[in-house]
Amino acid sequence: MQGDVSQVVDRGRYPEAVTPWEREEWRAAAVGWVSAALAARGLRESGPRQVRLRPWSVLVRLSVGEGVAVWFKANPPGSLFEAGLTRALAGWAPRQVLRPLAVDADRGWSLLPHGGRRFADVLEAGPEAWEEMLRQYAGLQRALMPHAAKIESLGVPGARTRALPDVLDRLVAENEALTDGERATLAGLRPRMVEWCAELAELGIGDCLDHADLHEGQVFFAPSTGRFTFFDWGDAAVSHPFCSFLVPARQAVERYGADVLPRLRDAYLEPWAADGHTLPDLRRALRLAWRLGPMGRAWSWGRLFPGASDGTGLAGGTSAARSLLDLTTEPPFAEGLREA
């Protein structure tokens, strides 16, 4: 990555957020690392770069040939694990995730190939494509079940099912945006959460990788093959895998309405039935995990660069508070999740 290449910088809705890209020494180190990684593959930059700065990542698109691009990503301390996790996932499930071109796990840097068209950009995709996406994602989670302990050892935060009430205590204590009344409400919810977690654990689905932000912009889709590729693991945790269902289900409902939920539910649960679980038990587990899904979102808001908060991030931010308060609301689409 040449230091004198022209570039366009996109700061989105966070013009005041501080990232390491502003530091000349850090930027020079990153440029040198990427240049060496490209050279090792016989590549070099061949056009302007596009720099995308957010409180939770530095992302740089690099042209390396006619119509060919690669991506450099740097994570903040709270999601430093993503680089190493991305490399490990490529070894365990190479057909379902991006295989990085280079990784510096200690610094949270990764160099990634272009993954194709994002699911969000495939406008002709209908509910059937969402069903297949969830079916393939569940298959990925099942394939990763034997590696749950290894995933945690890579630094991925542990939020195991029975430990979620303790995680709630910590997030509430750290959050500066909650009012006294909201703290009291969450404290009153805790006994119910203990019951939800106990029942969910007893249903027999082990903890594994929860993406925690599986929206349509975090998935590549090849319509010609029907194959999905999953990426962007910076919000991930080791928790109940069914917690991943909440975010994509909400997005699909925004597009198609609540009537789509039973189809999405059963498509996601189909691979899990191969483990001998009954459909009623799986549906019950999914409803419980729906209630707990906001925990992953609340926790991930703390994974920002130091100094990057503008009131919408960090553990004490308003975004984390909103996610915590989602725990107090009955699932908005519960009707669509009842037994058929």
Secondary structure by P-SEA (a helix, b strand, c coil): cccccccccccccccccccccccaaaaaaaaaaaaaaaaaacccccbbbbbbbcccbbbbbbbcccccbbbbbbbcccccaaaaaaaaaaaaccccbbbbcccccccbbbbbccccccccccccccaaaaaaaaaaaaaaaaaaccaaaaaaaaccccccccaaaaaaaaaaaacccccaaaaaaaaaaaaaaaaaaaaaaacbbbbcccccccccccccccccccbbbbccccccccccccccaaaaaaaaaacccccaaaaaaaaaacccccccccaaaaaaaaaaaaaacaaaaaaacccccccccccccccccaaaaaaaaccccccccccccccc
